[in-house]
Amino acid sequence: ILQTPVLEAFTNNTSNLNSKLMSISRTNLLFMPVLRLNKTDKTAGPNSRSTLMYDRSNSDGSVAAGSSFKTKFVVAVDETTFNIFNTGSVSVQGVIQGYQSTGSLVGGQVRVDQGMSTSQISPASGLDSDLLETQFILELDYRLGRLARPNAQTVQNVNFIDDDSIASYYVAGTNFVSPINNTDSVASASAQDPQVFDGPRGNALMFRLQASTELQYSTYLFTQIGKTLSNSNVGNDVFGISQTDITNSPAGANASLYYIDSTVRVVGANTGFRLDIPVRYVKIQ
């Protein structure tokens, strides 16, 4: 208790503790559950969409050495950009469809699992009800994106937007949260239902991101707070996509690639555990 910091002057509304303080009367609790990205699903998985994070790849499809993009989710803000990534000659996996399409929903999603990182307790035991996360709080930059359902082209209603344009969404229920019923070990779990915890598992949160109207139809924010690459600098050894695919797309030979790096924060409403997820909004125009 004596080491708990005291925040006296709140000049910044982001000044806070990194974890929630909890009072638990039990004395036999050896491990606390945490949140962890499930980024190993290489096939269909929950909601029939991949949870792969984006890897920069070589022309033969292998991951490029020294790739700096392995730990990001890429959100394609319009159909032209998504098609270049998803259906081009290289066909990079794990890109999220960040716009509403007239066709069927395709592309990746984000999956966050709750569980205990220990092999001393069997995953079959499950989590106690007072430790189980059934509701989550998601925070993201409202200038850049919106929270969307994982299995439908539906944008979730925002609950609160602060003075820094950070939107807060409170989600629960089967649209976003589902139980992890798999009790297999991490080593024996299948590719269709991969596991990231050795110990007891709670619920899984799944969601997508949809780009804001400003990102979908304009490059203004990209030029103000993002970065720009010319067509000649967007080859296989940089972004994992083909320069020829860009030239042959509606974007054309003179197109540039715009991107903005941001984060999505996921907070367990019960335990208060926080997880920051890096995302990259990309537009080719």
N, C-alpha and C positions, 0 to 999 in steps of 0.2 A: 504494500500500500504506500509506503514511504517513497517508492520509486515512481509512482504514477505522476506524470507531468500535470501541472496546474496551468490551464490556459486562462490568463488574466485579461488580456486585451484582444478582443476579437475584431481586429482591423480587416481581416480577410475571412470571408465566409467559408473558405476551404481549410481553415485551421481547425483540425480536430484529431482525435485519436484514430490510429490505424485499425483498431479492433474494438469490438463492443465488450463492455464489462458485464459479466454474467455472474449471478449468484446461484450456485448449485449446492444443495444441501448434502448430496451424496458424497461419501468419502472413498468410494471404490471405483471412481472414474479415472482410468489410466490414460485414455486417449480421447482427443476431441476430433470430431469430423471436420474436414476441410473441403474446399471446392477446387476442382481441377479440370482443365480442358481435356475433353476426349477428342483427340485429333488423329485417331488411328483408324477410323472407319474408311476402308478403301473401296467398299462396295455400296450396297443400298443403305443398310442401316435403318434407324428409326425415321419414319416419314419419307422413306425411299429417296433420301438425299445424302450425299457425302458430307462428312464432317472434316474433310481434309483441310489443312492449312496450305497456303500457297507456297510452292517451291519453284524457284527459278530453275529452268531446265535447259539442257542442251538440245540440239536439233534432233538427236536420236531419242529424246524423251527422258533421258537420265537426268538426275539432279546435278546442277552445275556445282563444281567445287567452290567452296567459299561463298555459297549463296547467302546473301544478307536478307533475304525475304522469307526465310523458312517459317518464321514465327509471326506471320501476319495473315489475316483474312483479307482477301481482295474483294471489293464490292464494285462491280461494273455498273456504272450509273445510267447507261442507256443500252439499247439493243445492239447497236453497231459495235460498241466496245465488248459486250458480252460475247457476241458471235465470233469476234476475232480471237478472244481467249479460248472459248469453249468448243468451237466447231472448225477452227482453222487447221492448217496442216500439222501444227504441233499439238493442239488440243490440250491445254493445261487444265488439270483437274483442281477442284476446290474453289472455284470462283462463284461468288454469290450473285444472283440476279437481283440487282438493286433498283428495279423499276417494275411497273405494272405492265404485263404483257397481255396482248389479246389472245395468245395461245396458252398452252399448259405451263404450269410452273416448273422450271428446271433450275439447275445450279445447286450450290452447296448451302449449308446451314452451319450454325454454331451450336455445339453441344457442351454443356458444363455438367459434370457429375459431382455428386456429394458422396463422401465416404471417409473411411479411416485408413490412413497410410501405415498399416502395420500387418505383419504376417502372424502375429501372436493371437489374433482373434479370427475365427472362421467367418468368411463372408456370408455363410448361411445364417448367422445369428441375427443379422439385420441391425438397424439402429433403434435405440429407444425413442419413444415419441417426443420426449422433451429436447432431443437433439436433431430431430428430423426437420429438414427444410421443406415446407409446403408452399411458401411464398418467397418471391425474390424481388429485389429492387434493382432496376437497370438504369444507369445514368449514361447519357451520351450527348454530344454536341448537337443541339437542335438545328444549327445552321447547316449541318452536313447530312444528317440522316434521321430516319424514323425507325421505330421498332416495328417489325412485321412478324406475322405468324409463320411458323416453320412449314406448315402444310397448306397454306392458302395465300392468295395475293391480297391480304387484308392487313392494313396498317392499324396498330393498336392505338387507342386514345391515350394521349399523354395526361399524366396526373398533375405535373407541376413543372414549370420552367423558371429557373432563377434568373438573376440579373446578369449572369454571365452566359446566358443561352444554353445552360445545361439542363436537359430534360430528364425528368424522373418518371419511370414507369413502374407500377406495382402490378406484378403478374402472379397468377395462381391458376389452378384448374388444368384440365386436360389439354387445352390449346397450347400450353407452354411446358407444363410440368407432368412428368410421368414417372412411375416407380421403376427402379432398377431391380428386376426380378432375377437376373442372372446371378447364380452363386458359384459359377465356375472360377477357377483361379485365373490370374492374368495370363499365364502361359497357355492354358487350355481353352480360353475363350475364342469363339469363332470370329472371323473377319466381319460377319454380318452383325455381331453384337459384341464388340470389343470392350474390354474392361481396363480401367486405369488404377483401380485400388485393389490391394491385396486383402484388405480387411472388409468389415461390414460396409454395405452400400445403402445410400438413402434414395433420393430422387434425382432425376436428370432434368435439367432445364435446356430446352431447345428453342432457338429463335433465328430469325433472319434480320437483315437490315435493308431498308429501302432508302435510296439517296433522296435528299431534299429536292424540291423543284428547282432551286438555284443551281444545283450541281447537274441535274438532268438536262437542263436547257441552256446553260450558260457556262462560260469559262471564267467568270469574274472572280469567284472565290478561289479558284485554282491558281489564278495569277497573283492573288493577294496574299494567300497564306499557304500555297502549295508550291509545287515545282513543275517544270515543263521540260520535256525531252523531244527533240526533233525526230522525225521518222528514221533518219539514218543512225540514231543512237538507241533504237528500240529493237535491236536484233535478238536472236536466240540467246546470246551470251549476256544479255542485260535483263530482260523481262520475261524470258521464256516464251516469247511469241515471235512469229515470223514477220519480217519486214515486208515480204511479198504479200502476206495476208492483209496487212494494212493498206498497201498500195491497191490491191484488188477489191478492197471493201468500199462501201459508200463514202468512207472518210477520205479516200484518195491518197495519191502519192505525196501530197504536201501536208498531210495531217501531222499533228503533234500529239504526244501523250502527256496528259496532265494527271497529277496525282496529289492527294493530301493524306498525310498520316494522322491518325487520331486513335482514340481508345474508347472502349466500352467498359464501364465498371459494373460488375455483378456483385450484389451484396445479398447474403442470406438474411432474410428478415428475422429468423429465430436466433441464430448464433452470432450474426453480425460479421461472419467471415467475408473478406473482400477479395475479388479477383479482377485485375485489369487485363483486358484483352485488346491487343493491337490490331487495328484495322487500317486498310488503305483503300480510299475511294479513287477510282481510276476512270478517266474519260479519254477517248481517242477521237479527235475531231480535226 
